[in-house]
Amino acid sequence: MTASAEKYTPQTLLDVQTLTPSLFTLRTTRDAGFRFRAGQFARLGVTKADGSIVWRAYSMVSSPFDEFLEFFSIVVPGGEFTSELSRLQVGDTLLVERQAFGYLTLDRFVDGRDLWLLSTGTGVAPFLSILQDFEVWEKFERIILVYSVREARELAYQDLIAGLEQREYLREHGHKLQFIATVTREAHPGALHGRITTLIDSGELERAAGVELSAEHSRVMLCGNPQMIDYTRALLKKRHMSLSLTRRPGQVAVENYW
């Protein structure tokens, strides 16, 4: 085994689902030694035709207890990595680094009553992993998952989200979850219309949730495009909510791969 190969394992694609022309999901085998906390990400590698390997970070959609790994991806036009990744089929190989990374995990918060999970696009992935882990249901009284997309057809994993409260281990806690979809480019029944930042600024998001975003009770996780993260952090700062650090616990946790 070469020194570089010691850093990753080859995993086999078990399932590939195309959701829209630009969105797809991947499910792979999982190395028995791969461990992660819900909310973390892995570095995935694809081998190009010339034999070189391209790496990118992807959050796990699957829970830490699943025997497989699942990832949610967008096709970036002309993107070196996603153009290769989107060509993979069942039976093909995907490389997965042996170590998981990331701090978008529940241990970022030492307290809090309400957990807000604010996501855009494929940024919903780590929150789906967190919601499949029992820890979050014990730790918080309310969980508000906000999932923002451009078009309604991009709202992925609706069956998974809707089915959480039916899972045997969550039946006593499933009522804690509130799911709020937001669509920015079209009106859609059952979804709010507008960007997360606009909905926070206007108060519409809190009205829809029936819960106030406050430094005292709210803990907020952000994952998605950098503009949403930066603007939302600025809005939360006005409410005296700061980034939670090891040396200084706060109310906000962020994942940013860029």
Residue pairs with C-beta under 8 A, 6 or more apart in sequence:
6 98
7 97
7 98
7 99
8 43
8 45
8 95
8 96
8 97
8 98
9 31
9 34
9 95
9 96
9 98
10 93
10 94
10 95
11 28
11 29
11 30
11 31
11 69
11 93
11 94
11 95
11 96
12 28
12 29
12 91
12 92
12 93
12 94
13 26
13 27
13 28
13 88
13 89
13 90
13 91
13 92
13 93
13 94
14 27
14 28
14 29
14 68
14 90
15 25
15 26
15 27
15 90
16 24
16 25
16 26
16 27
16 88
16 89
16 90
17 24
17 25
18 24
19 25
19 153
19 154
19 156
20 151
20 153
20 154
21 75
22 74
22 75
23 72
23 73
23 74
23 75
23 122
23 154
23 156
24 73
24 75
24 86
25 61
25 70
25 71
25 72
25 73
25 156
26 70
26 71
26 73
26 85
26 88
26 94
27 62
27 68
27 69
27 70
27 71
28 68
28 69
28 70
28 71
28 94
28 96
29 68
29 69
30 62
30 66
30 67
30 68
30 69
31 96
31 98
33 98
34 42
34 69
34 96
34 98
34 100
35 64
35 100
36 42
36 60
36 64
36 100
37 64
37 100
37 105
37 106
37 107
38 60
38 63
38 64
38 105
38 106
38 126
38 129
38 130
38 132
38 133
38 135
38 136
39 59
39 102
39 104
39 105
39 106
39 126
39 127
39 129
39 130
39 221
39 255
40 59
40 60
40 100
40 101
40 102
40 104
40 105
40 126
40 129
41 57
41 58
41 59
41 60
41 100
41 101
41 102
41 126
41 255
41 257
42 57
42 58
42 60
42 69
42 96
42 97
42 100
42 101
43 55
43 56
43 57
43 58
43 96
43 97
43 101
44 55
44 56
44 57
44 58
44 71
44 85
44 94
44 95
44 96
44 97
45 53
45 54
45 55
45 94
45 95
45 96
45 97
46 53
46 54
46 81
46 84
46 85
46 88
46 94
46 95
47 53
47 93
47 95
48 54
48 84
53 95
54 80
54 81
54 84
55 81
55 97
56 81
56 82
56 85
56 257
57 101
57 257
58 71
58 72
58 73
58 125
59 71
59 72
59 102
59 104
59 125
59 126
59 129
59 223
59 255
60 69
60 70
60 71
60 100
60 125
60 126
60 129
61 70
61 71
61 72
61 125
61 128
61 129
61 157
62 68
62 69
62 70
62 129
62 132
63 129
63 132
63 133
64 129
64 133
65 132
65 133
66 132
69 96
71 125
72 122
72 124
72 125
72 128
72 156
72 157
73 82
73 85
73 86
73 122
74 82
74 121
74 122
75 82
75 83
75 86
76 82
76 83
85 94
88 94
102 126
102 255
103 253
103 255
104 126
104 221
104 223
104 253
104 254
104 255
105 130
105 253
106 130
106 135
106 136
106 139
108 221
108 244
108 253
109 115
109 139
109 219
109 244
109 249
109 251
109 253
110 249
111 219
111 249
112 139
112 140
112 217
112 218
112 219
112 251
113 140
113 141
113 142
113 217
113 218
114 140
114 141
114 142
114 143
114 144
114 211
114 217
114 218
114 219
115 136
115 139
115 140
115 142
115 143
115 144
115 218
115 219
115 220
115 221
116 144
116 146
116 213
116 218
116 219
116 220
116 221
117 127
117 130
117 131
117 143
117 144
117 145
117 146
117 221
117 223
118 146
118 148
118 196
118 220
118 221
118 222
118 223
118 224
118 228
118 232
119 127
119 145
119 146
119 147
119 148
119 222
119 223
119 224
120 148
120 149
120 196
120 223
120 224
120 225
120 228
121 148
121 149
121 154
121 224
121 225
123 223
123 224
123 225
123 255
124 145
124 147
124 156
124 157
124 223
125 223
126 221
126 223
126 255
127 145
127 221
127 223
128 157
128 160
128 161
130 136
130 221
131 143
131 145
131 161
131 164
131 177
132 164
134 169
134 170
136 143
137 143
137 170
137 173
137 176
138 173
140 176
140 219
141 176
142 176
142 178
142 211
143 176
143 177
143 178
144 177
144 178
144 180
144 209
144 211
145 161
145 177
145 178
145 179
145 180
146 180
146 182
146 196
146 205
147 155
147 179
147 180
147 181
147 182
148 181
148 182
148 183
148 184
148 195
148 196
148 224
148 228
149 155
149 181
149 182
149 183
149 184
150 183
150 184
150 185
151 183
151 185
151 186
152 181
152 183
152 186
152 188
152 191
155 181
155 183
155 191
161 179
162 179
164 170
164 174
164 177
165 171
165 173
165 174
165 175
165 177
166 174
167 174
178 209
178 210
178 211
180 191
180 192
180 205
180 208
180 209
181 188
181 190
181 191
181 192
182 191
182 192
182 193
182 194
182 195
182 196
182 199
182 205
183 191
183 192
183 193
184 193
184 194
184 195
186 193
187 193
192 199
192 204
192 205
192 208
194 202
194 204
195 228
196 205
196 228
196 232
197 228
197 231
197 232
197 235
198 204
199 205
199 208
200 206
200 213
200 232
200 235
201 235
205 213
206 212
206 213
211 218
212 218
213 220
213 236
213 239
213 241
214 239
215 239
215 240
215 241
215 251
218 241
218 251
219 244
219 251
219 252
219 253
220 232
220 236
220 241
220 251
220 252
220 253
221 252
221 253
221 254
221 255
222 228
222 229
222 232
222 233
222 252
222 253
222 254
222 255
223 229
223 254
223 255
226 256
226 258
229 254
229 256
233 243
233 252
233 254
236 251
236 252
241 250
241 251
241 252
242 248
242 250
242 251
242 252
243 250
243 252
243 253
243 254
244 250
244 251
244 252
244 253
